[in-house]
């Protein structure tokens, strides 16, 4: 692999992406980008710490494992995608050097991996709803499957980007990319086929997720009494709401990426530069939404976050071991503790 140094040196303005008078737009994007980094990095790190160390997310074990992997993918996606975007947007040119431009290829791993993780999460939830009394999957087996997903996307990266790709700075993405988004009309037949194959990385999991969540909606309103009578039934119903919100936010966030990725394959090359940039920020919805979803749908996690921000996370640790029943039944009074 090599880096197109000319692309780094020549692009010193975002006028052709944001327009000549883009001062107001730039300030808005800088503010939003900073918010994405704050929630994407800190919010999802909070999910990981709260779940792994403090058992702050109360769901059945397999769902928690899946949420932890999604949070890890969100942290990586924020680091590789939106941190460079913030620096580039502020300077209006690539200032992170040749090596970090080369590392831009890594940003495709967490996005593609998360697409498959969400699909697996959706299918798992369908099985739980369809067979609440008999369905059982070993957490150890699930961890092996998820490890295989990460290994697959890391080792198959050449299928996504080409065997020996040339990395170049793309102003419309505020980042470096192995795809020549600026000259889509010059894509060779080989690259069109390659992009079509690599599009399966996003397209197939997205289709699985959509179908699975339609089934989830149907099952969620059928046989509630059966699920409530099953062991952990009430917790399962709460998990349905959380997972459904996560999956539908993912669908809304990823659909534009799938479409834009497929358009050059179909021969559509006249795509305005600002559309690609807008797509990047739509994609960020998925990164910042998950911690917010947990805060509103999981009262235990909301309590953990509140006590952490007030410097009383040790109180949560003691309650976790000694008073789980109190946390569940008296959550509102505990939130007001000083």
C-alpha positions, 0 to 999 in steps of 0.5 A: 500500500502507498499514500498519494502524497500529492492529494495531501499537498494539493487540497488546502481548502474546503470551498469546493465541498462546503461552498465559498462562504462556509464559515457558519457551516464550519462552526456548526460542523466543528461543534457537532463533530466535537459532540460526536467525539465526546459521546462516541469515545466517552459515552461508549467507554462508559458503557464498556466500563459500566458493563464489564466492571460494575454490571451496570447494564441489566439484561440477559448475558448474551445481550450484554456481550453483544452490546459490549462488542458494539460499544467497542466498535463505536469507540474504534469508529469514532477514533479512526473516523471522527477525530481526524475529521475534526482536525481536518475540518479545523485546519481545512486541510490534512495536517495529520501526516502521511502515516495517519493518512495511511491508517485511514484504511482502518476506519472501515473495519469497525463500521463493517464489523458493527454492521454484522454485530447488529445483524447478529444481535437482531437474529439473537433477539428473534430467537429469544422472542420466538422460543422464550422457553427453550432457546439457549446459547452458551455465552462462551460460544457467542464470544467465539462467534463474535471473535470470529467476526472481528478476525474475518473483517480484519483479515479480509480488509483487502477484499474491501479496499483492493490488494494494493490500494493507494490511500489518498486524502478525500476532502469530501470525507475529511479523511483518507480513503482507498477509494477515489471518491473524487473521480468516480467516473474513472473507476475501472471495471475491476474496481467496480466489481471489487466495490460491488463485492465489498458492498456486501459487507454493509448491504447483507448485514443491513438486509438481515437487520431490517428483516429481523427487526420486522419480525421482532416487531411482530413477535413483540406484540404477540404472546406477551403473557408467554414471555412474561411467564418465562424465566427473565421474561420482564427483563427480556421485554426490556431488552427488546425495546433497547435492542430495537432502538439500537437496530433502527437507529443503525438502519437509519444511519447506514442506509445512505452509506449503502446507497452511496457505496452502490451508486458508482457501481451502477454507473451514477458518478455525478454525486455532489461533494457535500453529499458524501460529507453529509453521509459521514455525519448521518453515520455518526448518529449510530455512534452517539445514540447508543449510550443515550439509548441505554441511559433512557431504557436501562435505569441501572445504567442511568444510575451508574452514570449519575453516580460516576459523574458525581464522584460516587461510583464506589457507592454503586459498586457497594450496591451492586454486591449488597443491594441489587434488590434495592437498586431495582425497586427504589431507583428513583429515590437513589438517584436523588442521593447526595 
